[in-house]
Amino acid sequence: MNAGSFAREDGSDPSRRTVLVLGMHRSGTSVLTQVLALLGCHLGKEEDLLPAHPTDNPTGYAERADVVAAHDRFLHSAGFGWNRLAAFDLDRFDERAKQELLGALRGIHADIGPTGGPVAIKDPRLCLVLPLWRLLLSSPVYVVAVRDPREVACSLADGPRGVYPTPHALALWETYIRNMLAGMRYQRALFVSFPNLLNDPMVEAERLKLGLRALGIDGLSNVPEAELRALVDPGLRRSLPAAPMSLTPAQEALYRWLDAKSRLPTPGLVDDFPWAPLPDAVLSEYEKGAGAEAQPDPVDLVEPMM
């Protein structure tokens, strides 16, 4: 892949750095991004963001509808989707599709923070297309939401996105995470525990601020405690498994690695994560049925803002 005629955005100006918020769907990326907004990161105009969904995400998604739509168009161009990822590989996309996505993202990025200040961009699909964003941005900052994949699977199991058997939900989680880690290998990233953020928001918000400073973003605000506690409700961790769920050995090792990174006081280097092949067989088995084709994308879960 190459950036073609695109000049990289972002540059070395610490006031215009871009934070990419990464993590699987239902991992806490929305609330994490909202905390970044309290710290002073620009998300874009309110009307550009997906509105809240009353049951799926009542506090809002904190992601731009145009970013989600651009990512979805790109995935669909090669027969993939956010929940259809068997044999996913960016090399299977043609160069025209990649250039079209880069062009769309370049325009969106320029529109988010024209007056300066750090920018935060969030969409779980970033995990899948991160190498393309790295062609666009010269020095992105990576923040990763970490949540127990069993909780992610429970949240996905039976909701507005459709019905997802546990093995398939866990395989999707693993696919997102392994693509994400491969996309930022040898880069530094700050890993943030979703449970820790909910249970001790002031401590974790300060850790987030110091971590961003270590990654080159200065001038962030102090988070108002009242606003933070109003935003970060421990009740958001409502998708706890009612019965034991088993991870494969590869998934267990991967989650242990992520959890350890989320306990570090500073950003960690992404260079030693446990490797395993992608769980394509599990994904393919599910996709052969009618279920995967029938599920809506998250962008379809919300009503347009009037």
Secondary structure, 3 states (H helix, E strand, C coil): CCCCCCCCECCCCHHHCEEEEECCCCCCHHHHHHHHHHHCCECCCHHHECCCECCCECCCCCCEHHHHHHHHHHHHHCCCECCECCCCCHHHCCHHHHHHHHHHHHHHHHHHCCCCCCEEEECCCHHHHHHHHHHHECCCEEEEEECCHHHHHHHHHEECCEECCHHHHHHHHHHHHHHHHHHCCCCEEEEEEHHHHHHCHHHHHHHHHHHHHHCCCCCCCCCCHHHHHHHCCHHHCCCCCCCCCCCCHHHHHHHHHHHHHHCCCCCEECCCCCCCCCCHHHHHHHHCCCHHHHCCCHHHHCCCCC
